[in-house]
């Protein structure tokens, strides 16, 4: 199916304010994704998930080229959110494109109708910016069509080199051997095992020189043998511009409950530039973004045959992992090998048994790896403990000896991605061992290792240094034998030396890191201390039972900043300085090497500090409770009772103090609520109802509007909405507003006061201005659009504290509006003298 719309032949249409129209389109897409997603149960099975609107718009902002004609490829377009987001972004470019052409592939019949509607609306909005937009929708398999186009077997678009922009959220699914898709890719000389890599590979090939690609995919392509060919294609044909990570695996596609760790790849079709931007954020809608510009050689190491892609998001991780970059010893140099466990239990089920006995060999599972050692015979009683030694199982067994075992899959709650354990042949009596398939094992030509060496190797693999280095290129919880072969190791002599220092009990994490730090000649111990301090801060928040979103790195840094604790400081040295968000961002950077963009400070306030205040951990403006709610001088301070608890962390009193603090939390919360109530300002509404407003900011002026303006100019009127700088919806009568035809968008920018003037049957919209925001022409149009369903005529009023305040904004005030001055409450100033306090219709 092909649909084509060319707006050169379309009729002229009237558009509302553009930003509002785009917002309506994206709101519709968001609702549609929920409704349609429930019907598409097979879509998740195909590995396809709708792109969240915030993520789509974020991705669209990555595009840096400004062509006169923008030719977009959207493969696996779904509802069209990505194309719409990119067109919206182009409509805000300083240099607008003259034309936009969208080619969208979507083979789901149900979605194509919605996709066509999205692109039709997108075209209308683009025309509002005098941009001609045409589109084609192909209800076809993208891989089949693209591979045929590249091989010159079809004559219609898309032709190779016809696109200068590709934006993708490809499906995530393995490609079955011998399938039609696998055959098509083979014929196009594309070697990959997953649909998402095939989509990106084909899209990149269809771009012309200097074309731009932005795709959100799993991070799994950064390492592993399955994606080796794909990585070589990327690094040899594209210039990676930016790699963006999400701190949480659950946030990006949380509606679909996808736990995949995702990445946004931004690249240009040209040779690699000198630098690459690496950024991170929490997930959809989180604008708290870290940014680092790195040499391209730090991303893909020169002469790396695997072309692993290393992503280091902050200076702390760089400091922790950089010592490994100086190592050169490979597993081959050590004279050892890495293999995957040979026993796939369901395939040899008839040879497995629950209890030891003659002719029965210990079978080691991942659950047997605990605290750095292999502990056979303990733990999961549902798993078989032994395998029978027979001619059929002989090839699955290994001789007695010392081995190093590594879990192939780690649970998300485990602190390290690489979990290794030492199999001590003295720990249980057996002539042979069997290793289950979910384990990797180090060996010497299928024989055991020298015990001291094996112990030293286990300690090295369990170090924080290896963990941080591994996380640079591995975005999932799987550890492949190829990954372990790609690592670099200390010398054989050093590993033996480490092993001989360790007794039977396995060392703690601190002891491990000190041992390995000594081998790596880490003179600067601060990175290790910083990592430990962040982990401890998270442990405190977890012990308090705070929500998971307040146990992330941002929250840990905020706690440390509030306590003024650098990496080397002891918890008992915590203090309680008054700090603002700006000072906290500086603290994060200077003390922990984690740099956030200055314009992301609002996220700390909204997603961390606000919750800390609700939990009673932090006070706001204790030095001046009357400070304006939105004041740039706002300061925060850790609560005294919480400070006392924090100071006891990592001491003998911690458990006792934590228990007491948790018991007293409810009582303290009630006390804090009473104290906050004393900071509120009483306001009497015209009908006699009493409410409150936070002190400070523009709220004193709001109080004057309610108690002085309304009795004078809207007698017997009813307040339907009263805002508050501290609480947006202080008073809201949704029922009455709906009766008057007004359905408020709670995410829109509402006026400060809405009054129903019952005698005149007017709806009076009042803006209170103390520092910014009069009803100018732009705001007048916004309010007109926001209240376009009102059955009542609208009256627009700007309120100022005084004439002096008004003079600052005199040139901005819109005609056909009124002005009220609180210091002369009996008078109104009206612009355009045709009416006095009346609607213009």
N, C-alpha and C positions, 0 to 999 in steps of 0.2 A: 504494500500500500504506500502511495506517495501523495503527500498533500503539499500544496505550494500556495503561498500568499505573497503577492508583491504589492506593497503599499503605494507604489507609484500610481496604481489604478484604483486604490481604495478611496472611499469618500472621506471628506473631512469630518473629524469628530471633535467634540468639546471635551476637554479633560479637566478633572479637578486638580487641586494642588498635587504636584508630582510625587513628593515624598509620601503623602497620605495614600495615594493610589498604589504605589509600590508596596507600602505596608499592608494594604488590603489584599493585594495579590499574594504576598507571602503568608499572611494570616490564613487565607483560603487554602493555600498549599499545605500549611501545617495541619489544618483540620482534616484535609483530604487524605494526608498521609496516615493519620490515625484511622479514619473510616475505611479507606481502601486497604490499608495494611492488614486489617482484621480479616478481609476476604481472601487475601493472597497467601494462604497457608503454604502453598508450594514455593513461594518466592524465597522464603528463608532456606528451604531445602536446596534451592539453586544457589544459595549463597549471596542473594541480593537483598540490600537493605536501603530504604529511602534515606537520602542525605538530609540531616536536620537543617532547617533554614539558616540558623546562625552559622553553622559550619559551611554551608554553601556560599554565603555572603563573605565569610572569612576567606575562603579559597579564592573567590573572585578578586579579592583585594591583592592577591599575589602577582597578578599580571602587570608587567612593567612596560611592554611594548605598546606603541600607540599608532597602529596602522590606519591609513585612510579607509581601507575596506577590511573589516574584521570578519574572518571566515572561521566559524566555530565548529568543531567536531565534538559532539556529546554522545559517546557510545554507552549504551545501557542507560538511556536518559530517564526512565521512570516517569515521574510526573512533570519533569522539566525544571526542577528547582535550580540545578546547576547552570543551565543555559540562561534562565531568568536572572539569576544572581549576577552572572557575567555581563549580561546586557545592562542591568541596572548600574553596575560599576562603570561600564563604558559611558553611560549617560551622565556620569559625574566627572569624567575625565576632563582635565583642562583643555586638552585638544580632542574634540569629539570626532569619532569616525563619521564619514559620510554615509557609509553603508555597512550593514551587518547581515551576514548570511549564516544561518544555523542549519547544520546537518545533524539530525538526531536519529539514533538507532534505538528501537525498542520493539521487541518481538512478542510482547504480552498484549493480546487483543484488548483486554479490559483497560489497560493503562493508556493505550494510544489515543483514545478519545479525550482523556484528561490532559494528556501531553499536548494535543492539538489546541485545546482550549487555553492552556498556559502560554503556548507560543503565540497564539493569536492576541491574547491580552498583552503579552510582552511587546509584540510588534506595535500595538496601539500606543503603549507608553513610550516606546522609542520615538515614535513619530512626533510626540509632544516636544521632543528635543530636536525635531527636524532631521531625524535619522531614518533612512529607508531600511527596513528590515524584511528580509524574505527568509522562509524556512522550508526545509524538506524533512519529512518523517519517513523513515524506512522501517516497515514492520518486517524486518529480516534479521537473520543471525549475523551479528557484526563480524565475527571471526570469518565466517564463510565468505561474506561479501568482500571484506577487506583483503583477505588472502587472494581472492580471485582478481581484485583490482590491482594488487601489487604484481600479480603474474600476467597482467594484461589480458585477462580472459573476459572482462566485461567492458562495455563501451560507455556506460553511464557513470555519473558521479557516485561516490567520491573517487576522484583520480588521485594518484600518488602525487604529493606536493601541492595539493589544492587548498590546504588549511594552514592558517598561521596561528591558530589557538585551539588547544584541545583541553577540555575540562572533564574529568572522569571520576566516577565512583563505581569501579568495575565489580562484577560478581566475584566472590571468593569461593572457589571450589576446585578440587583436584580434577585433572583431566584423565579420563579412563584410557588406558592403553588400547590402541586399535580402534578407538571411537572415530566418528566422522570428523570431530574437531581436531583430534590428534593427527589425523591424516592430512587435513587441510594445513595445519601448522607445519608439519614436516615438509610438505611440498613448498611452503614459503620459506623454508630454512629457518624456522623459529623453533627453538628447543627450550621448552618449559613444561612444568607439570601442573601449573595452576592457571585458572582462567584469568585472574587479575593481572598476572605478569604478561599473558598473551595480549590482553586488551591494551595495556600500556605500551608494549613492544610495537604492536600494529599502529596504534595512534601516533607514536613517535615517528614511525616510518612514513606515515601519511602527511606529516608536517613538512613544509618546505623549509629551506635554510633560514635560520633565525626565528623559526616558529617557536611557539611557547606552549609548554605542557604543565598543567597542574592536576594532580591526581591524589586521591586519598585511598590508601591501600593498607593491607597488613604490613607490618615491619619485617616479616619473616624473610623477605628477599635479601636483607642486608648480610646474611651469612648462610652457610649450608651448601652442600654440593648440588642440590636440586635447582638452585637459582644461579649457579656459577655462570652459565651462558648468558642469562638475563643481565647479570651485573656487568659482564664484559661488554654487552651491547650498550648498556646505559653509559658506562664510563668512556667508551670509545666513540660514541655518537652524540652525546648530549653534554651540555655544561650544567651541572647541578648548581642552581642558584640558592636554593633554600630547602632545608629539611625541618619540618615542624613536628614535634612530638606532643602527645597528650599524657599528662601525668598519670591519669587513671585509665585502665583498660575498659572500664564500665561506662564512661561518661558519653563518648561520642555517639554510639548507637544504643543508648540505654533503653529506649523504648522496645527495641527488638531483643534486649537482654544479650547483646553480643559482648563477649569477654576478650575479643581479639585486640591486641595492642596495635593501634593504627598510627600511620604517619602520613603527612602531606608532603608530596614531592613536587618541587617546582624546578623546571629545567628549560633551557633553551637549546635549540638544535644548532649547535656550533661546538667548537673545541672548548675544553674546560677553561673557565676563568681562574684567576689566581686564588680567589677566596670563595667561601661558601658561608651563608648565614644559617646558624642553627638556633631554633627557637623552641620554646615549650609553653604550654598552657594547661589549665586543668581540664578543659573539655568545652562542650558547647556553651557559648555565651560567656565564657570566662576570659576577661581581657587582661588578666594578670600574667603577662608574657615576659619570659626571659629571652634575651637575645645575645648571641655571641657570633662574631665574625672570625672564621678560622681559615687557615691556609688549606687549600684543596688537598694538599698532600697529607694533612691530618685526617681527612675524611677517608680517602683511599690511599693506603700507603704505597709508595713507589715499589715496583718489583714484587708486589704481592700477587702471586699466581691465582689466588682465590678471588682477588678484588673485593675483599670484605669492605663493607661501608661502616665506618666508625663514627658514632654520633656522641659527642661529649657536650652536654648541655650547660655546664657551668664550670667555673674555675676550680671548685672543690673536687669535682669528679676528675678534672684534668690532672690536678696535683696527685690524687690518689693512684691514678692509673699510669701516669707518665713513667715511673720507674721501670715498668715492664717493657716499655719501648726500647730500653737500652739492652735488654737481654737478646741473645742471638742463638741460644741453644735450642735445637728442635728435638722432637721425640726420636728422630733418626740419629741425631748426635748422641743421645743418651743410650742408644742401642736397644730401645724398647718399642713396643707397638701398642696401639689402642684398638680394641674390637668391641663389638656389641654382643651382649649375652646371647647364648645360642638356644636357650630353652624357650620355646613358645608353648606355654603350658597347655592350651587347648588342643594343640596338635599331637601332644604326647600324653594325653590325659590317662590312657590305660597304664602308663608306666609310673604314675605319680602316687604317692602314699602319704598318709598323715603322720605316721610314727616311724622313728628310726629302727634299724635292725640290720641283720646281716645282708650284705649285698645291696644296701640302700645308701645312697650318696646325698649329703646335705645339698639342698636346693636353696640358693640365696635369692631373696626378693628385695625390692627397694625398702620395704618396711624393716628389714634386718639391719639397715644402716642407721645407727644412732650414735650421736655425740662423737663422730669421727672414727667409730669402730664398727666392725661387722659383728652383730650379736645374733647368732643363729639359735633357733629353738624358742625365742621369746616373741611375743607380739601377736600377730594376726593368726588366730586359731582356725580360720576358715580356709586358709591357704595350705596346700600340701607342703610338708617340710622336707620331703626326700623324693629322689627319683631312683628308680630301680636300675642297677647296673646290668645291662644286657648288651648283646651284639647290636641291637637296634639303637641304643642310646650311647654307645661308646664314643661316637664322634662329638657328642654334646658335653663331654666331661673334660676337666682339666686336672693335672696332677697336683698333689699337695704342695703348698708353697705360700709365700707372701704375695698378695695381690693388692692393687688399689682399685676400688670399685667407685663408680660415679653414677648417680641417678640420671637417667635420660630425661625424666620429667620431674619438675619440682612443683610443689603446691604453691599457690599464690601467696599463702601466709608465711612461707619460709623466708628467712632473712636473706639467704644467698641463692643465687641461680645455680651455682655449682656446689653440689653436696657430695663430698668424697668421704670414703671410709677405708681404713686399713684392715685387711683381713690377716690376722695374726694366726699362723698355722698352729701355734701353741694353745690357742683359745678353745679349740674343740678338736676331738680326735677323728680324723678322717683321712683316707688315702687319696680321695679325689673330691672335687667340688663341681657343682653345676650352677651357672649364673643365668637367671631369668632374663628375657629379652628386653626388659625395661631398665637394664643396667648396661653401662659401658665398663670395660675393665682394662687396666694396664698390665702388660705381661712381657716376658722376654721369650719370644718365639714359642708361645704357648706353654711356657714354663713360668714358675714363680720368680719373683724379684728378690734381690738381696734385702733382708728385713729392714735394716736401718735406712736404706735408700727408699723403700716403699713407704716407711713412716714419714720421712722427710718430704716425699712427694705429696702425700696426703695432707700434710700441714700446709704446704705451699698452695695446693688447690683450694683449701678452705680459707685462705686469707682474704681480707677485705680488698687487697690490691688486685688479686685475680678477679674477684667478683665485679669490681668497678670496671676493670678492663673488658671483661666479657660482656657486660651490659652495653658497652659502646656499640657493638655490632649485632647483639642478639636481642631481639625485641619480643621473644616469647620464652616460655618456661621449658622448652626442649633443649637438651644439650646433646648434640650429635658427636659421634666419634671424629668427624671431620673438624668440628670446632676445637676439640681437644688436641688434634694434630696441628692445628694452625697456631696454637699458643706457643709462646717462647718460655723457656724454663731456666732456672739457675743451673749451674754446672752440676755434674754428677757428684763431684767432691762436696759441693756446698749442700746438696740435698742429703747426702750421707751424714754430714756434720750436724745438720738440723735434727735428723732422725736419732742420732746418738744422744742428743741433749734431752730427749723426751723419755720419761719412764712409762710404765704401763698405762697410767691414767692419761687420757687425752687432754691437752692444754686448753685453757679458756680462749675466747676470741681475742682478748687483749694480749695474752701470752703468744698466741699465734702471730698476731700482727707485729709484735715487738721482735720476734724471731726473724720473720721474713723481712721486716724493715731493716734489720741489721745486715742481712745478706744483700739487700738492695741499696745499701748505703744511703738510706733516707736520713739525712742530717736534720731536715725540717719535720718535726713530729706534729706540727699544727694540723695538717690535713687529717691525720688519723683522729686527733682530738676533736676536730670539728665534726667529723662524721659521727663519732661516738656521742658528742653532745646533742646533735640533732636526733639521733636515735633515742637518747634518754628523754629529750623533750617530748617526742612522740609517745614514749612509754608513759610519761606523766599524764598526757591527755587521754591516752587509752585507759589508764587506771581510773580516771575520773568518769569514764563512761560517756565522753562527749561523742556526738555524731561522727561517723566516719569521715565526712567532708572536713571536719575540724581536726583531723589527725594527720593531715598532709604536711608537706614540707613548708608551705607557707605558714600554716598554723604553728609549727614547731619554731620557725624563725621568729614569728611574732612573739611567742612566749619568751624566747631567749632575749629578744630586744626589750621587752617590757621588764625583764629581770636584769637587764644590762650584763649578760653573761657571755663573754667571749669563749673561744674554744679551750683556752688554758685555765679558765676560772673554775673554782669549785662551786658546787651548788650552794654551799653554806654562805658564799659571798654574794648571793643575789641581793639586789637593791630594788628600789621602787621609784625610779625617776619619772618625771612627767615628760611624756614623749608624744610627738605628733607623727602622722603617717610618713611625712617626708623624712624625719629623723630615723624612723625605722628602716626605710629603704636604704638609707646611707649605712646603717648598722649592718644590714644583710650583706651589703657589698664589701665593706671594709673588714668585717670580722669573719665572714663565711664565704666570701668570693662568689656570691650569688647575686647577679645584677638583674634587676627588673626595671623595665622602662618606667620613667617618671610618670607618664600619663596613665599608668595602671594602678595608681594609689587607691582609686575608688574601690577596686576589688578587695583590697585589704580591709577597707572600712566595711564593705557590704557583706563579704563572705567569711570574714574572720573576726574582726573586732566587734561587729554587731552581735555575733553569736557569743563571743566571750563575755560581753556585757550581760546578755540574757542569762548566761550560766552563772553570773555573779563572780566571774574571775577578774573583771576589770571595771574600774570606775571611769566615767567620762567627766572631764572638767571638774575634778574635786577641788581645785584651787579657785574656781569661779563658776559655780553652778548656773549663774544667770547668763553665761556666755551664749551668744547666738548659736542656734542649732547648726547652721551651716558655716560657722565662722572658720576662716583659715587658721585661726589661733587655737583650734580645738586640741586638747591634750588628753592623754589617757594614762592611767596608772593602775598597776596591779593592786588588787584588794589586799589589805593587811593580813587577813586570815589565810588567803591563798598564798601569799608571800611566805608566811611561816611554814606552810606545808612544803612549798618548793625548796626552801632552805634545808629541809630534812631529807631530801631525796638522796639516795645512795648512802644512807646512814642506817644505823641500827633502829632509829626511831621512825623510819618511814612508814612501815606497815601500821604501827599504832596511830600515827598522826593521820594517815590516809583514812583509816577506819573512822576516827573521830570526825574528820572533816566531812566525810560522806554522810554521817549521821546528822550533822548539824546543818547541812546544806539547805534543807527545806525551811528551817527556822531563819537562817540568814536571808534566804530569798524573800520571806515575808517582811523582814526588817527593811531590806533594800527597797521593796515595793512601797513601803510606807514613807521612806525617805524621799523616793522619787516623787510621790504624790505631793509632798510639801513644796516641790519645786515647780508645780503647775500653777497656772494663772486662771482664776475663775472667770467665766464669761456667761452672761445671761442673754439668751435668745429672745427675740421679740415676743414669743408666746409664753415667756416666763421660765422656760426650761433652762436648767443650769448645765453647763459643760465646762471643760477646761482646755487650755492651750499651754504648750510648753512656753516657758519664759524665754525671751530673747528673740533675735531675728526680726522678722516682720510681724510676729504674732501680736505685739502691742498695737500695731496699726489694725490688724484684723479685729481685735477687741473693740477698737474705736468704730470700725465700720459697722459691726453688729449692734453696738450699744448707742451709737450716735447717728450714723448715716441712715440706718434702716428706719428708726422711728420718725425721722424728719422727711425722708423722700420715698419710702415704701411703707407707709403706715398700714398696720394690720397685715403686712406681708409675711410670708413664711420662708424661712431659710431651708433650702433643699440640700445644700452642700456647704460645708465649711472645712477648708483645708487647714493643715498645720505643718509647719516646717519639720516638726519632730514626728508627726504621724499623719500620713497623707490624707486618710479618710477619718478626720476627727468626728464629723457629723455628716451623714449621708442618708437621704430619703429616696431610695431607689424606686419605691412604689409610686410616689407622687411624680417623680421625673418620668417614669415610664408612662404614667397616665397622660402626661403632656407631650408624649411622642419622643422622649429623649432616652436613648440607650447609651450610657456613657461607656467609652473605652477607658477602663481603669488604667491602662498603660499609656493613655494619651496625656497630654499636658493640659490639665483642667484649669479653669479660672480659680481664684482663691475662694470666692464666695458666689453662690448662685441663690437668687432670691425670686420667689414667685410673688409679684405685685398683684394681689387678688383684685383690688379695686379697678385697676387698669387692664388686668389680664395681660401683663407683660412678664417676660423672663429677663431678669436683670443679672448680667454677668459682670463681676467686679474683680479687678486685678489690684492687689496691694503692692505698692512699689516703694521699697526702701533703698535698694542698691541697683536693681535692674528689672526690666520686664514690663514697660508700659504697653498699652494697647496701641501698637503702631500698625501700619498697613499689613505687615506679615502676620502679626498676631491676630488682627481682625479677621483675616482670611482663614487662619487656623480655627478660630472659634466658630466662624460661620460654617466651616466644613464639619466641625465636631458636633454642632447642634443643628445640622441641616434637616433633621426629622422633627424639630420642635413645632408643635401646634400653635405656640404663642410667639408673637413678635419679640425680637431680641433687642435689648438695650445694653450698650457697652459703657462701662464706667472704669476709669483708672483712678485709684485713690493714692494720694501722697500724704506724708506726714505734714508737709509745709509747702509754702509757695517756693521757697528756696530749692527744695528737692525737685519740684516740678520744672523749674527753669532749666535744669540740666537736660531734661528730656523734651523740652518744648517743641523742638524741630522734628521730633519723631512721632508725636501724637497724631493718630489717624483722625481724619474728618469723620463726621457723623458719630462721634463718641462724646462722652461726658467726663469731666474731671472734678473730683472732690478733694478738698484740702482739710485734713483733720484739725489744723490749728484755727480754721475759720469754718466750723461745721455747718453753719446755716446757709452756705452759699454753694452754688455749682457753677462751673465754667463749661459752656457747651461750644463745641466746634461745629461750624455751619449753623447759622442762626435760624434756619427754617423751623426747627423744633427745639423744645427745651425738655430734657429728660423724656424722650419719646423714641419709639422705634422708627427706623427708616425702612419702608417697604416699597 
